[in-house]
Amino acid sequence: MRLEHAGRIRTASKECSAACGAAFHLAEKCRFGASGVKTPEEDGPSLSCLKARPTKLKNFSSICLAIALALAGCGGAGGQASKMTSFSTTESPDSKAELFSLPADQMAHIQIYTVAQAPMVRTLRLSGAVAYNSFLTTPVITQVGGPVSRILVTPGEHVRAGQPLLYVASPDYSQLRSAYIKARDAFQLADRFYKRAQDLLAHKAIAEADLEQAESNRAQAEADLQSSEQAIRVLGIANPESLVTNPPSPELPLLAPLAGEIVERLCSPGQLLQAGGTQCFTLSNMSSVWVLVNIYQNDVAYVHVGDEVTINNEAYPGVVRGKIQYIAPALDPTTRTLQARIEASNPGERLKKDMYVTALVRAGVIPNALLVPDAAVLRDTENMPYVYVQTGNNQFARRMVTLGESQGGKTQTQSGLQAGDKIVGDGSLFLQFQNSLQR
């Protein structure tokens, strides 16, 4: 009966709306002034307007009264129709707690669910940003001074350890090369003198003091040679002997200290570099990245080093897994959050620096959580969650709830319900519509 009554109201509303439209059209078309004569706003009078134009003020007043009554009827029907919908914004707070009944033949449209306690995995959603793994990231700094002659790589390029990145035309390198060759030659000469002195002493041709002097000269020359070799090796030249065999050149290659990706270039051709002070590139192994997340103060007790984390972002499908490696010892005084560092693998290098991500941390278990189906939770015009509770065989009432975590199609309720309460699961939208019809 209620559905049939609702249909009649909708039909009457449509007919009244059509009448209202015609009345508005007539009023807009004719535009009468206070004296009952058509105003000059319209360029030329139409025939229908001339026929409808009243000749007396009394007739015009009657027409205005009829139009006003029609408009009032339209508004009343429209307001009644708006109250029929489940999205009405004219609900009063008192009406939300009222009991209402559902006919027995319509109970099949809803499903009754009994609220029960069950263990639930506590999952924390933490927001964070991607950063380079500092253990696999290094600035590339030249060890010699001089202008850049050639640059061999570009940002985004993957390089291997020991690969040349650029060449520097360095006078410092030329001096080191010259010092090494001189020290090498001096040692060889001192070594020959020492061996000759040993032979002469064996034949009683020289005094023992001459042999000791030759031995001292050889030791000093060897020390100078070793010092020159170490200076050459610091520049990345593993075999200093190649400086003697290869043709001389003022250019020195800057080698990659580790394998990875060129993520930043900080120099240009012709730029004058300072030895040990000018950074030329930033090199990072992007197969592993850090995710820096912020933990709220009330969740700090549930997060520990070693907890597994699932990371997802809006840019790519799928998830990335990692572990919490470090938790800061102090809170940020501005945000009142604690920063944690997650180390995660980066397959396909999909995670980029400064990309915003969401980290899901498994932080223990909630032993006695009150769970309800996701379909049971509705929201009112103020976006506050509520459920329908069964108070009798076919009687129901709204009850406001406070929600907790949601996972696997179930939502935790922190207040508003108790174990054993019967609520409406599937079909809650149907019940909401029936409730709006009974108001």
C-alpha positions as CSV (number, residue, x, y, z in Angstrom):
1,M,0.0,0.0,0.0
2,R,2.8,2.4,0.8
3,L,4.5,1.8,-2.5
4,E,1.2,2.4,-4.4
5,H,0.7,5.6,-2.4
6,A,4.3,6.7,-3.3
7,G,3.5,6.0,-7.0
8,R,0.4,8.2,-6.9
9,I,2.4,11.0,-5.3
10,R,5.0,10.8,-8.0
11,T,2.4,10.9,-10.8
12,A,0.7,13.9,-9.1
13,S,4.1,15.6,-8.8
14,K,4.8,15.2,-12.5
15,E,1.4,16.6,-13.6
16,C,1.8,19.5,-11.2
17,S,5.3,20.2,-12.5
18,A,4.0,20.3,-16.1
19,A,1.3,22.8,-15.0
20,C,3.9,24.9,-13.2
21,G,6.0,25.0,-16.3
22,A,3.2,26.2,-18.5
23,A,2.3,28.9,-16.0
24,F,6.0,30.1,-15.8
25,H,6.1,30.1,-19.6
26,L,3.0,32.2,-19.9
27,A,4.2,34.7,-17.2
28,E,7.7,35.0,-18.8
29,K,6.2,35.4,-22.3
30,C,3.6,38.2,-21.5
31,R,5.4,40.2,-18.7
32,F,2.5,42.4,-17.5
33,G,3.1,45.6,-15.8
34,A,1.2,47.0,-12.8
35,S,-1.6,48.4,-15.0
36,G,-2.2,45.1,-16.8
37,V,-0.6,46.3,-20.0
38,K,2.3,44.4,-21.6
39,T,5.7,46.0,-20.8
40,P,8.0,47.2,-23.6
41,E,10.7,44.6,-22.7
42,E,9.5,42.4,-25.5
43,D,10.2,43.6,-29.0
44,G,7.0,42.4,-30.7
45,P,3.8,41.0,-29.1
46,S,3.0,37.5,-30.0
47,L,-0.5,36.4,-30.9
48,S,-0.9,34.1,-27.9
49,C,0.3,36.9,-25.6
50,L,-2.2,39.4,-27.0
51,K,-5.0,36.9,-26.6
52,A,-4.0,36.2,-23.0
53,R,-3.4,39.8,-22.1
54,P,-6.1,41.0,-19.6
55,T,-7.9,44.1,-20.4
56,K,-8.9,44.8,-16.8
57,L,-6.9,44.9,-13.6
58,K,-9.5,42.7,-11.9
59,N,-9.0,39.9,-14.5
60,F,-5.3,40.2,-14.2
61,S,-5.5,39.8,-10.4
62,S,-7.5,36.6,-10.8
63,I,-4.9,35.2,-13.2
64,C,-2.0,36.1,-10.8
65,L,-3.9,34.4,-8.0
66,A,-4.3,31.2,-10.1
67,I,-0.6,31.2,-11.0
68,A,0.4,31.7,-7.3
69,L,-1.8,28.7,-6.3
70,A,-0.3,26.6,-9.0
71,L,3.2,27.5,-7.8
72,A,2.4,26.7,-4.3
73,G,1.0,23.3,-5.4
74,C,4.2,22.7,-7.3
75,G,6.4,23.5,-4.3
76,G,4.3,21.3,-2.0
77,A,4.4,18.4,-4.3
78,G,8.1,18.9,-4.9
79,G,8.9,19.1,-1.2
80,Q,6.8,15.9,-0.6
81,A,8.7,14.1,-3.4
82,S,12.1,15.2,-2.0
83,K,11.2,13.7,1.3
84,M,10.6,10.4,-0.4
85,T,14.3,10.0,-1.4
86,S,17.0,8.5,0.8
87,F,19.2,11.5,0.2
88,S,16.9,14.0,1.8
89,T,18.7,16.8,3.6
90,T,15.7,17.8,5.7
91,E,16.1,15.1,8.2
92,S,15.9,16.2,11.8
93,P,18.3,14.7,14.3
94,D,15.4,13.5,16.4
95,S,13.9,11.4,13.6
96,K,17.1,9.4,13.1
97,A,16.5,7.4,16.3
98,E,12.8,6.6,15.7
99,L,11.7,3.0,15.3
100,F,10.1,1.9,12.1
101,S,8.6,-1.3,10.9
102,L,9.1,-3.4,7.8
103,P,6.3,-5.5,6.4
104,A,6.8,-9.2,6.8
105,D,6.7,-9.8,3.0
106,Q,9.7,-7.5,2.5
107,M,12.0,-9.0,5.2
108,A,13.4,-11.3,2.4
109,H,15.1,-8.2,0.9
110,I,17.5,-7.8,3.9
111,Q,20.0,-10.0,5.7
112,I,20.4,-9.9,9.5
113,Y,23.9,-10.2,10.8
114,T,24.8,-10.9,14.5
115,V,27.7,-8.8,15.8
116,A,30.4,-11.0,17.3
117,Q,33.9,-10.6,18.6
118,A,36.8,-11.9,16.5
119,P,40.6,-11.4,16.3
120,M,41.6,-8.9,13.6
121,V,45.0,-8.1,12.3
122,R,46.0,-4.5,13.2
123,T,47.1,-2.7,10.0
124,L,48.5,0.8,10.2
125,R,48.3,3.0,7.1
126,L,51.3,5.3,7.0
127,S,52.0,8.0,4.5
128,G,55.6,8.5,3.3
129,A,57.9,9.4,0.5
130,V,60.6,7.6,-1.4
131,A,64.3,8.5,-0.9
132,Y,67.6,7.2,-2.2
133,N,69.2,4.4,-0.3
134,S,72.1,6.3,1.2
135,F,74.1,3.1,1.7
136,L,74.0,2.6,-2.1
137,T,74.2,6.3,-3.1
138,T,77.4,8.3,-3.4
139,P,78.5,11.7,-4.8
140,V,81.2,11.4,-7.5
141,I,84.0,13.9,-6.7
142,T,87.1,14.4,-8.8
143,Q,90.5,14.0,-7.2
144,V,92.3,16.4,-9.4
145,G,91.7,20.0,-10.5
146,G,91.3,21.3,-14.0
147,P,88.7,22.0,-16.7
148,V,86.3,19.3,-17.9
149,S,87.3,18.2,-21.4
150,R,84.6,15.5,-22.1
151,I,81.5,14.2,-20.4
152,L,80.6,10.6,-21.4
153,V,77.4,9.9,-19.5
154,T,73.9,11.4,-19.1
155,P,71.4,11.3,-16.2
156,G,69.4,8.1,-16.2
157,E,72.2,6.1,-17.7
158,H,73.3,2.9,-15.9
159,V,77.0,2.5,-15.4
160,R,79.3,-0.2,-14.0
161,A,81.9,0.2,-11.4
162,G,85.1,1.6,-12.8
163,Q,83.5,3.0,-16.0
164,P,84.8,6.4,-17.1
165,L,82.2,9.2,-16.6
166,L,84.2,12.2,-17.8
167,Y,87.7,13.4,-18.6
168,V,89.6,16.2,-16.9
169,A,92.5,18.1,-18.5
170,S,94.5,18.3,-15.3
171,P,97.9,19.9,-14.6
172,D,97.8,18.1,-11.2
173,Y,97.7,14.8,-13.0
174,S,100.6,15.7,-15.2
175,Q,102.7,16.6,-12.2
176,L,101.8,13.3,-10.4
177,R,102.7,11.3,-13.5
178,S,106.0,13.1,-13.8
179,A,106.8,12.5,-10.1
180,Y,106.0,8.8,-10.5
181,I,108.3,8.4,-13.5
182,K,111.1,10.2,-11.7
183,A,110.7,8.2,-8.5
184,R,110.6,4.9,-10.5
185,D,113.8,5.8,-12.3
186,A,115.5,6.9,-9.1
187,F,114.7,3.7,-7.4
188,Q,115.9,1.6,-10.3
189,L,119.2,3.5,-10.3
190,A,119.6,3.2,-6.5
191,D,118.8,-0.5,-6.7
192,R,121.6,-1.0,-9.3
193,F,124.1,0.9,-7.1
194,Y,123.2,-1.2,-4.1
195,K,123.7,-4.5,-6.0
196,R,127.1,-3.2,-7.4
197,A,128.2,-2.1,-3.9
198,Q,127.4,-5.6,-2.7
199,D,129.6,-7.2,-5.4
200,L,132.5,-4.7,-4.8
201,L,132.4,-5.3,-1.1
202,A,132.6,-9.0,-1.7
203,H,135.9,-8.5,-3.6
204,K,137.3,-6.1,-1.0
205,A,137.1,-3.2,-3.4
206,I,135.1,-0.8,-1.3
207,A,134.6,-0.2,2.4
208,E,131.5,-1.4,4.2
209,A,130.4,2.2,4.8
210,D,130.0,2.6,1.0
211,L,127.6,-0.4,1.0
212,E,125.6,1.0,3.8
213,Q,125.3,4.3,2.0
214,A,124.1,2.6,-1.1
215,E,121.5,0.6,0.9
216,S,120.2,3.8,2.5
217,N,119.9,5.5,-0.9
218,R,118.0,2.5,-2.2
219,A,115.5,2.5,0.7
220,Q,114.8,6.3,0.3
221,A,114.2,5.9,-3.4
222,E,111.9,3.0,-2.8
223,A,109.9,5.1,-0.3
224,D,109.5,7.9,-2.8
225,L,108.4,5.4,-5.5
226,Q,105.7,3.8,-3.2
227,S,104.4,7.3,-2.3
228,S,104.1,8.2,-6.0
229,E,102.3,4.8,-6.7
230,Q,99.7,5.5,-4.0
231,A,99.0,9.0,-5.3
232,I,98.5,7.5,-8.8
233,R,96.2,4.7,-7.5
234,V,94.0,7.3,-5.6
235,L,93.2,8.8,-9.0
236,G,91.7,5.5,-10.1
237,I,94.7,4.1,-12.0
238,A,95.1,0.5,-10.8
239,N,98.3,-0.1,-12.7
240,P,100.7,2.9,-12.3
241,E,103.2,1.1,-14.7
242,S,100.8,1.8,-17.5
243,L,101.8,5.5,-17.3
244,V,105.2,4.6,-18.6
245,T,104.1,2.3,-21.4
246,N,101.0,4.4,-22.6
247,P,101.5,7.6,-24.6
248,P,101.5,10.7,-22.4
249,S,98.2,12.6,-22.1
250,P,97.0,15.5,-19.8
251,E,93.5,14.0,-19.6
252,L,92.5,11.9,-16.6
253,P,89.2,9.8,-16.5
254,L,86.8,10.2,-13.5
255,L,85.7,6.6,-12.8
256,A,82.4,5.4,-11.3
257,P,83.0,4.2,-7.7
258,L,80.1,1.7,-7.8
259,A,77.5,0.3,-10.2
260,G,74.2,2.2,-10.5
261,E,72.3,4.9,-12.2
262,I,73.4,8.5,-12.9
263,V,70.6,10.3,-11.0
264,E,72.1,13.8,-11.1
265,R,74.8,15.7,-13.2
266,L,76.3,18.7,-11.6
267,C,79.1,19.8,-14.0
268,S,79.4,21.0,-17.6
269,P,82.0,20.8,-20.3
270,G,84.8,23.4,-19.7
271,Q,83.9,23.9,-16.0
272,L,86.9,24.3,-13.8
273,L,87.0,21.6,-11.1
274,Q,88.7,21.8,-7.7
275,A,90.5,18.7,-6.5
276,G,88.5,17.0,-3.8
277,G,85.8,19.7,-3.6
278,T,83.7,19.6,-6.8
279,Q,80.9,17.1,-7.0
280,C,80.3,16.1,-10.6
281,F,77.6,13.4,-10.4
282,T,75.3,11.6,-8.0
283,L,75.3,7.9,-8.5
284,S,72.7,5.6,-6.9
285,N,71.8,1.9,-7.1
286,M,68.0,2.2,-7.6
287,S,67.4,-1.6,-7.1
288,S,66.9,-0.7,-3.5
289,V,65.3,2.4,-2.1
290,W,64.3,3.9,1.3
291,V,60.7,4.9,2.2
292,L,60.5,7.4,5.0
293,V,57.2,7.3,6.8
294,N,55.6,9.2,9.7
295,I,54.1,7.3,12.7
296,Y,51.5,9.0,14.9
297,Q,52.3,9.1,18.6
298,N,49.4,6.8,19.5
299,D,50.6,4.2,17.1
300,V,54.3,4.2,18.1
301,A,53.9,1.2,20.5
302,Y,52.6,-1.0,17.6
303,V,55.6,-0.5,15.3
304,H,58.9,-2.3,15.7
305,V,62.2,-2.7,13.7
306,G,61.9,-5.7,11.5
307,D,58.1,-5.4,10.8
308,E,57.1,-6.3,7.3
309,V,55.6,-3.5,5.2
310,T,53.5,-3.5,2.0
311,I,54.0,-0.4,-0.1
312,N,51.7,0.8,-2.8
313,N,51.3,4.0,-4.9
314,E,48.9,5.5,-7.3
315,A,51.3,5.5,-10.3
316,Y,51.8,1.8,-10.8
317,P,49.7,-1.3,-10.0
318,G,50.9,-3.9,-7.6
319,V,52.7,-3.6,-4.3
320,V,56.3,-3.5,-3.2
321,R,57.5,-5.2,0.0
322,G,60.0,-4.1,2.5
323,K,61.0,-4.1,6.2
324,I,61.4,-1.4,8.8
325,Q,65.1,-0.9,9.3
326,Y,65.2,2.1,11.6
327,I,63.0,4.1,14.0
328,A,64.0,7.6,15.0
329,P,64.7,8.1,18.7
330,A,62.7,11.4,19.0
331,L,59.4,12.8,17.7
332,D,59.2,15.7,15.3
333,P,58.2,18.7,17.5
334,T,56.2,20.3,14.7
335,T,54.1,17.3,13.4
336,R,54.3,15.2,16.6
337,T,55.2,12.1,14.5
338,L,58.0,9.7,14.6
339,Q,59.9,8.9,11.4
340,A,60.7,5.4,10.4
341,R,62.9,4.2,7.6
342,I,61.8,1.3,5.4
343,E,64.2,-0.5,3.1
344,A,62.4,-1.9,0.1
345,S,63.4,-3.6,-3.2
346,N,62.5,-1.7,-6.3
347,P,61.8,-4.1,-9.1
348,G,61.7,-2.3,-12.4
349,E,62.8,0.9,-10.6
350,R,59.2,2.0,-10.4
351,L,59.6,3.9,-7.1
352,K,61.1,7.3,-7.8
353,K,62.7,9.8,-5.4
354,D,60.1,12.0,-3.6
355,M,57.2,9.9,-4.8
356,Y,54.3,9.7,-2.3
357,V,53.4,6.2,-1.2
358,T,51.2,4.4,1.4
359,A,52.8,1.8,3.6
360,L,50.7,-0.8,5.3
361,V,52.3,-2.2,8.5
362,R,51.1,-5.4,10.1
363,A,51.2,-4.3,13.8
364,G,50.0,-7.2,15.8
365,V,46.4,-8.4,16.4
366,I,43.3,-6.9,17.9
367,P,42.0,-9.8,20.0
368,N,38.4,-8.9,20.5
369,A,37.3,-6.7,17.7
370,L,33.6,-6.1,16.9
371,L,33.3,-6.7,13.2
372,V,30.4,-5.8,10.9
373,P,30.0,-6.2,7.1
374,D,31.1,-3.2,5.0
375,A,27.6,-3.2,3.4
376,A,26.0,-2.6,6.8
377,V,27.7,0.8,7.3
378,L,25.8,3.8,5.9
379,R,26.4,7.5,6.2
380,D,24.0,10.4,6.9
381,T,23.9,13.8,5.4
382,E,26.8,14.9,7.7
383,N,28.9,11.9,6.6
384,M,28.5,10.3,10.0
385,P,28.5,6.4,9.9
386,Y,25.5,4.5,11.3
387,V,23.9,1.0,11.0
388,Y,20.4,-0.3,11.3
389,V,19.8,-2.4,14.4
390,Q,16.9,-4.9,14.7
391,T,15.0,-4.2,17.9
392,G,12.1,-6.6,17.2
393,N,10.9,-9.1,14.7
394,N,10.3,-6.5,12.0
395,Q,11.3,-3.3,13.8
396,F,14.5,-1.4,13.2
397,A,16.3,1.8,14.3
398,R,19.3,3.7,13.4
399,R,22.4,3.6,15.6
400,M,25.4,5.9,15.2
401,V,28.8,4.0,15.4
402,T,32.5,4.8,15.5
403,L,34.5,2.9,12.9
404,G,38.0,1.5,13.2
405,E,40.0,-0.5,10.7
406,S,38.5,-2.2,7.6
407,Q,39.9,-5.2,5.8
408,G,38.6,-8.3,4.0
409,G,35.0,-6.9,3.7
410,K,34.7,-6.4,7.4
411,T,34.9,-3.1,9.4
412,Q,35.7,-2.8,13.1
413,T,33.3,-0.8,15.2
414,Q,34.8,0.9,18.3
415,S,31.6,2.2,19.8
416,G,27.8,2.0,19.3
417,L,27.4,-1.8,19.2
418,Q,27.9,-4.7,21.5
419,A,28.4,-8.4,20.9
420,G,25.1,-10.1,20.1
421,D,23.4,-7.0,18.5
422,K,21.6,-7.9,15.3
423,I,22.1,-5.5,12.5
424,V,21.2,-5.3,8.8
425,G,24.0,-6.4,6.5
426,D,23.1,-6.8,2.8
427,G,19.9,-4.8,2.0
428,S,20.7,-1.8,4.2
429,L,20.1,0.6,1.3
430,F,16.7,-1.0,0.8
431,L,15.9,-0.5,4.4
432,Q,17.1,3.1,4.2
433,F,14.6,3.8,1.4
434,Q,11.8,2.2,3.3
435,N,12.6,4.3,6.4
436,S,12.4,7.5,4.3
437,L,9.0,6.5,3.0
438,Q,7.6,6.1,6.5
439,R,8.7,9.6,7.7
